[in-house]
């Protein structure tokens, strides 16, 4: 088990995957509860377009892709406010697909990006540099700090966005900040998971946690732990099975989800059987007489 740790690139990849897993687990809770699961998939494709534009313009990847993702998220949010005319899923599809198409068009024009194309789409965890790791750690720390500082306002906006403004919560500002957080999380996850697999890491851990608990605080904690654990185990599995690291992480997360599904189903059946047994016992003559006495 210690053999992979001899390689510096693997240690960096292991740290990056674990931290990104925890980050996606935290952000994913709010995405799932806001019923925005599709936006994680769409925004990752939009940011792919921003990554290509940054490369072509010789601009810093994290700044360029981050700004592009943030603006895309704001544009989606602004478009979905006109729900009378445009549904939210349609707005996400139009904006993110157009951005992705722009990236593909630029790749076909500037073919020097071809070598990085697979890494951008499917991730390249073993190519994570020290600077990439610092960026991942920085975004993760800032995200956890922002969520802790805005905990109550985020919670209010998530569960009751229509009532929140009447209690002094600026939902537009909170939504904009959350868009920035989401864009940052996706940008730093791109190197680890790739544009095609980020959505799974944003959605699977919180849904798995939701199957295990009805308490919001426990759901957040479990989602972060599940995301980090899947990142850690997924990288180890990819080394020994010789498969793509991003795919390995998602498959491990899917396995955890299936186990949670089985556990949840068994727990519900046991609770139902206990309820029926208690009801039957309460309806027996002895129980009825005890109630009378």
RAMO-V393830 format. One record per pair of residues at least 24 apart in sequence whose ideal C-beta (glycine too) atoms are under 10 Angstrom apart, sorted by the first residue. I is the first residue (numbers start at 1). J is the second residue. Records with the same first field share a line. If there is no record, write none. Layout:
BEGIN
I=J / J
END
This chain:
BEGIN
1=236 / 240
3=239 / 240
4=235 / 236 / 238 / 239 / 240
5=236
7=126 / 239
8=130
9=125 / 126 / 127 / 128 / 129
10=125 / 126 / 128 / 235 / 236 / 238 / 239 / 245
11=128 / 133
12=125 / 126 / 127 / 128 / 129 / 130 / 132 / 133 / 136
13=124 / 125 / 126 / 127 / 128 / 132 / 133 / 191 / 192 / 231 / 235 / 238 / 239 / 245
14=125 / 128 / 231 / 232 / 234 / 235 / 236 / 239 / 245
15=128 / 133 / 136 / 137 / 231 / 232 / 235
16=125 / 126 / 128 / 129 / 132 / 133 / 135 / 136 / 137 / 188 / 189 / 191 / 192 / 231 / 235 / 245
17=123 / 125 / 128 / 136 / 189 / 192 / 193 / 201 / 227 / 228 / 230 / 231 / 232 / 233 / 234 / 235 / 236 / 238 / 245 / 246 / 248 / 249
18=136 / 192 / 227 / 228 / 229 / 230 / 231 / 232 / 233 / 234 / 235 / 249
19=133 / 136 / 137 / 139 / 140 / 141 / 188 / 189 / 192 / 227 / 228 / 231 / 232
20=123 / 125 / 128 / 136 / 139 / 140 / 185 / 188 / 189 / 190 / 191 / 192 / 193 / 198 / 201 / 227 / 228 / 231 / 249
21=189 / 192 / 193 / 201 / 205 / 223 / 224 / 225 / 226 / 227 / 228 / 229 / 230 / 231 / 232 / 233 / 234 / 235 / 249 / 252 / 253
22=140 / 143 / 144 / 205 / 223 / 224 / 225 / 226 / 227 / 228 / 229 / 230 / 231 / 232
23=136 / 137 / 139 / 140 / 141 / 143 / 144 / 181 / 184 / 185 / 186 / 188 / 189 / 192 / 201 / 202 / 224 / 227 / 228 / 231
24=140 / 185 / 186 / 188 / 189 / 192 / 193 / 198 / 199 / 200 / 201 / 202 / 203 / 204 / 205 / 206 / 223 / 224 / 227 / 228 / 230 / 231 / 249 / 253
25=201 / 202 / 204 / 205 / 206 / 208 / 209 / 220 / 221 / 222 / 223 / 224 / 225 / 226 / 227 / 228 / 229 / 230 / 231 / 253
26=140 / 143 / 144 / 147 / 181 / 185 / 202 / 205 / 206 / 220 / 221 / 223 / 224 / 227 / 228
27=140 / 143 / 147 / 178 / 181 / 182 / 184 / 185 / 186 / 189 / 201 / 202 / 206 / 223 / 224 / 227
28=182 / 185 / 199 / 200 / 201 / 202 / 203 / 204 / 205 / 206 / 207 / 208 / 209 / 220 / 223 / 224 / 226 / 227
29=147 / 154 / 158 / 202 / 205 / 206 / 207 / 209 / 210 / 216 / 219 / 220 / 221 / 222 / 223 / 224 / 227
30=147 / 154 / 155 / 157 / 158 / 178 / 181 / 182 / 202 / 206 / 220
31=158 / 178 / 182 / 185 / 199 / 202 / 203 / 206
32=158 / 202 / 203 / 204 / 205 / 206 / 207 / 209 / 210 / 219 / 223
33=155 / 158 / 159 / 206 / 210 / 216 / 219
34=154 / 157 / 158 / 159 / 161 / 175 / 178
35=88 / 158
36=76 / 80 / 88 / 92 / 158 / 178 / 182 / 202 / 203
37=199 / 202 / 203 / 206 / 207
38=88 / 89 / 92 / 93 / 96 / 199 / 203
39=72 / 73 / 76 / 77 / 80 / 88 / 89 / 91 / 92 / 96 / 179 / 182 / 186 / 199 / 202
40=92 / 182 / 185 / 186 / 189 / 198 / 199 / 200 / 201 / 202 / 203
41=92 / 96 / 195 / 196 / 197 / 198 / 199 / 200 / 202 / 203
42=72 / 73 / 76 / 89 / 91 / 92 / 93 / 94 / 95 / 96 / 97 / 99 / 100 / 199
43=69 / 70 / 72 / 73 / 76 / 92 / 95 / 96 / 99 / 179 / 182 / 183 / 185 / 186 / 187 / 195 / 198 / 199 / 202
44=69 / 96 / 100 / 121 / 182 / 186 / 187 / 189 / 190 / 193 / 194 / 195 / 196 / 197 / 198 / 199 / 201 / 202
45=72 / 92 / 93 / 95 / 96 / 97 / 98 / 99 / 100 / 101 / 103 / 121 / 186 / 195 / 196 / 198 / 199
46=71 / 72 / 73 / 75 / 76 / 92 / 95 / 96 / 97 / 98 / 99 / 100 / 102 / 103 / 183 / 186 / 195
47=72 / 73 / 96 / 99 / 100 / 103 / 120 / 183 / 186 / 187 / 189 / 190 / 195 / 198
48=96 / 99 / 100 / 102 / 103 / 104 / 107 / 117 / 120 / 121 / 186 / 190 / 194 / 195 / 196 / 198
49=96 / 97 / 98 / 99 / 100 / 101 / 102 / 103 / 104 / 105 / 106 / 107 / 195
50=99 / 102 / 103 / 183 / 187 / 190
51=103 / 113 / 116 / 119 / 120 / 187 / 190 / 191 / 195
52=99 / 100 / 102 / 103 / 104 / 105 / 106 / 107 / 109 / 110 / 113 / 116 / 117 / 120
53=99 / 102 / 103 / 106
55=103 / 106 / 107 / 110 / 112 / 113 / 116 / 120
56=103 / 106 / 107 / 109 / 110 / 112 / 113
57=106
61=116 / 120 / 131 / 132 / 135 / 187 / 190 / 191
62=131 / 132 / 135 / 136 / 138 / 139 / 184 / 187 / 188 / 190 / 191
63=187
64=187
65=120 / 183 / 184 / 186 / 187 / 188 / 190
66=135 / 139 / 180 / 183 / 184 / 186 / 187 / 188
67=180 / 183 / 187
68=99 / 102 / 103 / 183 / 187
69=99 / 179 / 180 / 182 / 183 / 184 / 185 / 186 / 187 / 190
70=176 / 179 / 180 / 181 / 182 / 183 / 184 / 187
71=95 / 99 / 179 / 183
72=96 / 98 / 99 / 179 / 183 / 186
73=175 / 176 / 178 / 179 / 180 / 181 / 182 / 183 / 186
74=175 / 176 / 179 / 180 / 183
75=99 / 179
76=179
77=172 / 175 / 176 / 178 / 179
78=172 / 175
81=172 / 175
100=195
103=195
118=194 / 244
119=190 / 191 / 194 / 246
120=190 / 191 / 194 / 195 / 196
121=190 / 194 / 195 / 196 / 197 / 246
122=193 / 194 / 195 / 196 / 197 / 244 / 245 / 246 / 247
123=189 / 190 / 191 / 192 / 193 / 194 / 195 / 196 / 197 / 198 / 244 / 245 / 246 / 247 / 249 / 250
124=190 / 191 / 192 / 193 / 194 / 244 / 245 / 246
125=191 / 192 / 193 / 194 / 231 / 234 / 235 / 238 / 244 / 245 / 246 / 248 / 249
126=235 / 238 / 239 / 245
127=191 / 192
128=191 / 192 / 245
129=191
132=188 / 190 / 191 / 192
133=188 / 191
135=184 / 187 / 188 / 191
136=185 / 187 / 188 / 189 / 191 / 192
137=188
138=184 / 188
139=181 / 183 / 184 / 185 / 186 / 187 / 188 / 189
140=184 / 185 / 188
142=180 / 181 / 184
143=180 / 181 / 182 / 184 / 185 / 188
144=224
146=177 / 178 / 180 / 181 / 184
147=178 / 181 / 220
150=174 / 177 / 178 / 181
151=217 / 220
153=177
154=178 / 181
155=216 / 217
158=216
159=216
189=246
191=246
192=231 / 234 / 235 / 245 / 246 / 249
193=231 / 234 / 245 / 246 / 247 / 249 / 250
194=244 / 245 / 246 / 247
196=246 / 247 / 250
197=244 / 245 / 246 / 247 / 249 / 250 / 253
198=246 / 250
199=250
200=230 / 246 / 247 / 249 / 250 / 251 / 253 / 254 / 257
201=227 / 230 / 231 / 234 / 246 / 249 / 250 / 253
202=227
203=253 / 257
204=230 / 249 / 250 / 252 / 253 / 254 / 255 / 256 / 257 / 260
205=229 / 230 / 231 / 253 / 256 / 257
207=253 / 257 / 260 / 261
208=253 / 254 / 255 / 256 / 257 / 258 / 259 / 260 / 261 / 264
209=256 / 257 / 260
210=260 / 264
211=256 / 257 / 259 / 260 / 261 / 262 / 263 / 264 / 265 / 267
212=259 / 260 / 263 / 264 / 267
222=260
226=252 / 253 / 256 / 257 / 260
227=253 / 256
229=253 / 256
230=254 / 255 / 256 / 257
END
